[in-house]
Amino acid sequence: MAKRTKSAVKANRQNIKRREANRALRSKLRTGLKAIRKALDAKDIDDAKGQLKSVQSLVDKMATKGIIHRNTAARYKSRLVARLAS
């Protein structure tokens, strides 16, 4: 078995921390999207309008951090606004 270098061991530790952080952020994003979609499905327009600003902000933050692609973020926001308008 090959000996691992110090830098490889450190890189592995960093990857584990980053993966956990990214997983938590992705979960937070999915929870936010699920909440507004649930409000839209229930035809609770007032609740959905209230959540829209915070969810859009959350989506933008995730795109900035590289959790999701910026085009994916734009698509999520566009679809939410379109559903709210209809």
N, CA, C and O of each residue as an XYZ file, in Angstrom:
344
protein
N       0.852     -1.190      0.000
C       0.000      0.000      0.000
C       0.886      1.238      0.000
O       1.856      1.320      0.753
N       0.551      2.178     -0.834
C       1.360      3.387     -0.972
C       1.190      4.290      0.242
O       0.109      4.366      0.826
N       2.260      4.967      0.612
C       2.220      5.900      1.733
C       1.604      7.214      1.261
O       1.965      7.740      0.209
N       0.675      7.732      2.048
C       0.031      8.984      1.681
C       0.863     10.157      2.178
O       1.362     10.148      3.303
N       1.003     11.152      1.338
C       1.766     12.339      1.728
C       0.947     13.190      2.685
O      -0.274     13.051      2.765
N       1.623     14.067      3.405
C       0.943     14.970      4.336
C      -0.071     15.834      3.597
O      -1.176     16.068      4.085
N       0.318     16.307      2.415
C      -0.575     17.183      1.659
C      -1.822     16.436      1.200
O      -2.906     17.016      1.140
N      -1.674     15.143      0.873
C      -2.830     14.347      0.458
C      -3.782     14.118      1.631
O      -5.002     14.149      1.470
N      -3.208     13.887      2.808
C      -4.027     13.676      4.007
C      -4.793     14.949      4.344
O      -5.978     14.898      4.673
N      -4.106     16.103      4.259
C      -4.750     17.388      4.544
C      -5.840     17.675      3.503
O      -6.935     18.117      3.852
N      -5.539     17.424      2.242
C      -6.526     17.654      1.179
C      -7.767     16.804      1.415
O      -8.888     17.250      1.171
N      -7.564     15.581      1.888
C      -8.696     14.701      2.179
C      -9.544     15.260      3.312
O     -10.773     15.234      3.240
N      -8.889     15.770      4.368
C      -9.630     16.388      5.475
C     -10.445     17.578      4.983
O     -11.605     17.744      5.360
N      -9.829     18.407      4.136
C     -10.522     19.590      3.604
C     -11.724     19.181      2.755
O     -12.795     19.780      2.847
N     -11.530     18.147      1.925
C     -12.622     17.677      1.066
C     -13.810     17.193      1.883
O     -14.960     17.445      1.524
N     -13.534     16.501      2.978
C     -14.608     15.996      3.839
C     -15.397     17.157      4.436
O     -16.628     17.138      4.435
N     -14.690     18.171      4.948
C     -15.351     19.344      5.535
C     -16.189     20.084      4.497
O     -17.329     20.469      4.757
N     -15.609     20.273      3.331
C     -16.312     21.005      2.278
C     -17.541     20.244      1.795
O     -18.588     20.837      1.534
N     -17.403     18.922      1.677
C     -18.530     18.100      1.229
C     -19.700     18.197      2.212
O     -20.854     18.314      1.802
N     -19.395     18.148      3.502
C     -20.433     18.278      4.527
C     -21.104     19.653      4.473
O     -22.326     19.762      4.579
N     -20.289     20.698      4.308
C     -20.831     22.061      4.231
C     -21.728     22.215      3.006
O     -22.816     22.785      3.092
N     -21.264     21.705      1.871
C     -22.046     21.788      0.637
C     -23.342     21.005      0.750
O     -24.382     21.433      0.250
N     -23.275     19.850      1.413
C     -24.466     19.020      1.588
C     -25.510     19.751      2.431
O     -26.705     19.705      2.139
N     -25.041     20.425      3.481
C     -25.958     21.181      4.350
C     -26.601     22.332      3.584
O     -27.798     22.582      3.724
N     -25.807     23.033      2.774
C     -26.337     24.154      2.000
C     -27.343     23.678      0.954
O     -28.379     24.311      0.745
N     -27.031     22.560      0.301
C     -27.938     22.009     -0.711
C     -29.258     21.589     -0.063
O     -30.329     21.772     -0.642
N     -29.172     21.031      1.130
C     -30.364     20.624      1.861
C     -31.227     21.838      2.215
O     -32.451     21.801      2.096
N     -30.568     22.907      2.651
C     -31.271     24.151      2.994
C     -32.004     24.705      1.763
O     -33.143     25.163      1.861
N     -31.342     24.656      0.620
C     -31.939     25.124     -0.627
C     -33.170     24.293     -0.981
O     -34.225     24.836     -1.310
N     -33.024     22.977     -0.910
C     -34.141     22.095     -1.263
C     -35.328     22.292     -0.324
O     -36.482     22.243     -0.751
N     -35.037     22.516      0.956
C     -36.102     22.750      1.929
C     -36.870     24.029      1.590
O     -38.100     24.053      1.639
N     -36.135     25.093      1.247
C     -36.764     26.357      0.886
C     -37.632     26.229     -0.350
O     -38.756     26.731     -0.389
N     -37.095     25.545     -1.372
C     -37.853     25.344     -2.606
C     -39.101     24.500     -2.359
O     -40.167     24.762     -2.915
N     -38.945     23.487     -1.520
C     -40.076     22.608     -1.213
C     -41.195     23.386     -0.520
O     -42.374     23.170     -0.799
N     -40.816     24.296      0.390
C     -41.802     25.065      1.147
C     -42.626     25.965      0.231
O     -43.850     26.014      0.346
N     -41.957     26.681     -0.684
C     -42.697     27.596     -1.566
C     -43.529     26.808     -2.580
O     -44.632     27.225     -2.933
N     -43.004     25.669     -3.049
C     -43.780     24.852     -3.987
C     -45.028     24.285     -3.319
O     -46.086     24.181     -3.941
N     -44.893     23.920     -2.047
C     -46.035     23.401     -1.292
C     -47.109     24.480     -1.161
O     -48.299     24.199     -1.301
N     -46.676     25.730     -0.889
C     -47.623     26.844     -0.785
C     -48.315     27.090     -2.130
O     -49.514     27.370     -2.173
N     -47.565     26.987     -3.216
C     -48.142     27.185     -4.548
C     -49.134     26.073     -4.888
O     -50.189     26.335     -5.465
N     -48.796     24.831     -4.530
C     -49.696     23.710     -4.792
C     -50.996     23.849     -4.013
O     -52.065     23.463     -4.486
N     -50.885     24.413     -2.796
C     -52.065     24.587     -1.945
C     -52.835     25.860     -2.291
O     -53.810     26.201     -1.621
N     -52.400     26.556     -3.328
C     -53.028     27.810     -3.779
C     -52.999     28.885     -2.688
O     -53.868     29.755     -2.635
N     -51.991     28.811     -1.824
C     -51.818     29.799     -0.747
C     -50.912     30.916     -1.278
O     -49.718     30.961     -0.981
N     -51.500     31.808     -2.063
C     -50.739     32.832     -2.798
C     -50.054     33.819     -1.851
O     -48.907     34.202     -2.081
N     -50.745     34.229     -0.797
C     -50.154     35.186      0.142
C     -48.891     34.623      0.789
O     -47.882     35.318      0.905
N     -48.955     33.364      1.208
C     -47.802     32.711      1.829
C     -46.662     32.583      0.819
O     -45.502     32.825      1.153
N     -46.993     32.206     -0.408
C     -45.986     32.034     -1.458
C     -45.303     33.364     -1.782
O     -44.088     33.414     -1.976
N     -46.096     34.445     -1.840
C     -45.514     35.772     -2.108
C     -44.557     36.170     -0.992
O     -43.507     36.759     -1.245
N     -44.925     35.847      0.233
C     -44.070     36.164      1.375
C     -42.757     35.401      1.342
O     -41.714     35.925      1.735
N     -42.815     34.157      0.870
C     -41.619     33.316      0.822
C     -40.746     33.592     -0.394
O     -39.554     33.289     -0.382
N     -41.327     34.163     -1.439
C     -40.610     34.313     -2.706
C     -39.291     35.066     -2.560
O     -38.265     34.617     -3.070
N     -39.306     36.194     -1.877
C     -38.102     37.012     -1.752
C     -36.978     36.248     -1.049
O     -35.828     36.285     -1.487
N     -37.313     35.556      0.043
C     -36.284     34.821      0.782
C     -35.758     33.629     -0.018
O     -34.569     33.317      0.036
N     -36.641     32.970     -0.755
C     -36.209     31.817     -1.555
C     -35.339     32.277     -2.724
O     -34.347     31.629     -3.056
N     -35.713     33.398     -3.350
C     -34.889     33.927     -4.437
C     -33.499     34.288     -3.920
O     -32.496     34.020     -4.582
N     -33.443     34.890     -2.751
C     -32.175     35.245     -2.133
C     -31.347     33.987     -1.862
O     -30.145     33.957     -2.126
N     -31.991     32.966     -1.341
C     -31.324     31.701     -1.039
C     -30.762     31.063     -2.307
O     -29.629     30.582     -2.320
N     -31.557     31.062     -3.361
C     -31.125     30.494     -4.642
C     -29.912     31.263     -5.176
O     -28.953     30.657     -5.654
N     -29.956     32.589     -5.094
C     -28.826     33.407     -5.548
C     -27.563     33.115     -4.743
O     -26.474     33.026     -5.310
N     -27.701     32.965     -3.432
C     -26.550     32.668     -2.576
C     -25.923     31.327     -2.951
O     -24.699     31.199     -2.989
N     -26.758     30.336     -3.225
C     -26.243     29.011     -3.581
C     -25.517     29.058     -4.924
O     -24.524     28.357     -5.122
N     -26.011     29.883     -5.842
C     -25.340     30.024     -7.137
C     -24.000     30.726     -6.960
O     -23.016     30.352     -7.599
N     -23.953     31.737     -6.103
C     -22.719     32.473     -5.847
C     -21.663     31.565     -5.224
O     -20.479     31.660     -5.549
N     -22.104     30.683     -4.327
C     -21.178     29.780     -3.642
C     -20.786     28.583     -4.506
O     -19.886     27.826     -4.143
N     -21.456     28.410     -5.647
C     -21.120     27.310     -6.541
C     -21.816     26.005     -6.188
O     -21.445     24.944     -6.690
N     -22.825     26.081     -5.326
C     -23.579     24.881     -4.960
C     -24.436     24.442     -6.145
O     -24.572     23.250     -6.420
N     -25.013     25.426     -6.844
C     -25.737     25.158     -8.089
C     -25.214     26.120     -9.150
O     -24.636     27.158     -8.827
N     -25.418     25.773    -10.401
C     -24.983     26.622    -11.511
C     -25.881     27.856    -11.597
O     -27.050     27.805    -11.215
N     -25.341     28.949    -12.092
C     -26.129     30.187    -12.141
C     -27.322     30.080    -13.080
O     -28.356     30.704    -12.838
N     -27.195     29.300    -14.145
C     -28.340     29.111    -15.044
C     -29.439     28.291    -14.367
O     -30.627     28.519    -14.600
N     -29.036     27.344    -13.536
C     -29.996     26.552    -12.768
C     -30.740     27.458    -11.801
O     -31.952     27.331    -11.627
N     -30.009     28.377    -11.169
C     -30.618     29.331    -10.241
C     -31.636     30.201    -10.974
O     -32.738     30.431    -10.477
N     -31.261     30.679    -12.153
C     -32.157     31.520    -12.942
C     -33.422     30.741    -13.329
O     -34.527     31.282    -13.313
N     -33.240     29.474    -13.673
C     -34.380     28.634    -14.057
C     -35.327     28.421    -12.875
O     -36.544     28.515    -13.030
N     -34.769     28.134    -11.694
C     -35.602     27.959    -10.500
C     -36.429     29.213    -10.239
O     -37.640     29.135    -10.032
N     -35.767     30.370    -10.250
C     -36.456     31.631     -9.950
C     -37.527     31.932    -10.996
O     -38.636     32.349    -10.662
N     -37.187     31.718    -12.246
C     -38.116     31.990    -13.330
C     -39.375     31.134    -13.202
O     -40.489     31.632    -13.368
N     -39.198     29.865    -12.913
C     -40.338     28.958    -12.798
C     -41.210     29.298    -11.597
O     -42.435     29.205    -11.665
N     -40.572     29.694    -10.498
C     -41.345     30.068     -9.312
C     -42.204     31.301     -9.580
O     -43.385     31.331     -9.235
N     -41.599     32.319    -10.199
C     -42.321     33.555    -10.493
C     -43.447     33.280    -11.492
O     -44.539     33.834    -11.367
N     -43.179     32.425    -12.484
C     -44.193     32.096    -13.474
C     -45.368     31.368    -12.830
O     -46.523     31.636    -13.161
N     -45.078     30.456    -11.920
C     -46.154     29.736    -11.218
C     -46.952     30.658    -10.324
O     -48.168     30.513    -10.193
N     -46.261     31.613     -9.705
C     -46.933     32.557     -8.831
C     -47.847     33.474     -9.648
O     -48.938     33.825     -9.199
N     -47.404     33.857    -10.834
C     -48.169     34.763    -11.673
C     -49.411     34.088    -12.261
O     -50.427     34.742    -12.494
N     -49.322     32.776    -12.500
C     -50.465     32.088    -13.133
C     -51.547     31.696    -12.136
O     -52.561     31.114    -12.522
